[in-house]
Amino acid sequence: MTHPGGLYDTIGLGYTNHRLPDPRIAAQIWASVGLADRILNVGAGTGSYEDSHRTMVAVEPSAVMIGQRPTGSGPAIRAHAECLPFPTGTFDVALALMTVHHWSDLELGLAEMRRVARRQVVFTFDPAVHDALWIFQDYVPAIIGMADAVPLDAVVGALQADRVEIVPVPADCTDGFILAYWNRPELFLEPSIRASTSGFARLEAALVDSGMARLAEDLASGEWHRRHGDLMARKSLDAGLRLVVAG
Ligand SMILES: C[S@@+](CC[C@H](N)C(=O)[O-])C[C@H]1O[C@@H](n2cnc3c(N)ncnc32)[C@H](O)[C@@H]1O
């Protein structure tokens, strides 16, 4: 059955257990937002990365995600990016963080962000870099090229963006998206960690199980460390995260 709040009404429960905003990523996002005050957060989810000291309004389709927003966070309106319920020019900045790959109409959603806000900041990933990571290449290739991956050029073009920044993923990243665990392979073996990422949550269970069985074997035999152990010395990695800044 399709749910009005979409995928996150099904997989969103427990999102805040493993998806704690990472302070270094937050600092980079907020440096791009600058001193703006009237801020819209589109696809806001549970309110990760929002700043309680600024005037924030959230748009989010999933009631399950809205229900996990902390007390005292700004107003959350149940709506979709593709039809933002605000007059033209209402906001200084519109944010879209880790959400554009879920939208049913990317161009319409980004056009709506341009209509309601003077500037736009989109936190997303470059599929070309993302797909090269070992977890996809070696263990869950079915996630590669999933239908909803958004080409970076499409976001940059639609927003007529001024710049694209690499967002390095720290070695101890606290926000548990799939790319966060590039140096912590054993964490992928925990079902609750996988369940907090839409990439795994949507994959057929048999494909996940066989991939995780191979990962467990490679960790036990030392094969994973032979192939990827050099990653352990790094403090951060460009795993494909990008900040697209316009206006
Ligand atoms: C991975 S979560 C990210 C949530 C939050 N921005 C964060 O960074 O933690 C993706 C969010 O996008 C929302 N979403 C899905 N389709 C959407 C749409 N068409 N318009 C706006 N938000 C949407 C989902 O309900 C979910 O809360």
The ligand as a Gaussian input file, in Angstrom:
#p B3LYP/6-31G(d) Opt

LIG

0 1
 C       17.121000      10.978000       4.245000
 S       15.770000      11.925000       4.858000
 C       16.616000      13.457000       5.212000
 C       15.943000      14.246000       6.272000
 C       16.705000      15.498000       6.737000
 N       16.752000      16.511000       5.693000
 C       18.108000      15.124000       7.183000
 O       19.077000      15.642000       6.608000
 O       18.226000      14.313000       8.108000
 C       14.850000      12.321000       3.388000
 C       13.563000      13.083000       3.672000
 O       12.972000      13.550000       2.444000
 C       11.568000      13.461000       2.585000
 N       10.904000      13.497000       1.274000
 C       10.625000      12.459000       0.446000
 N        9.978000      12.891000      -0.658000
 C        9.869000      14.246000      -0.529000
 C        9.292000      15.282000      -1.356000
 N        8.753000      15.007000      -2.525000
 N        9.330000      16.543000      -0.899000
 C        9.912000      16.837000       0.290000
 N       10.471000      15.903000       1.100000
 C       10.450000      14.627000       0.689000
 C       11.380000      12.147000       3.336000
 O       10.092000      12.009000       3.898000
 C       12.511000      12.209000       4.361000
 O       12.114000      12.819000       5.557000

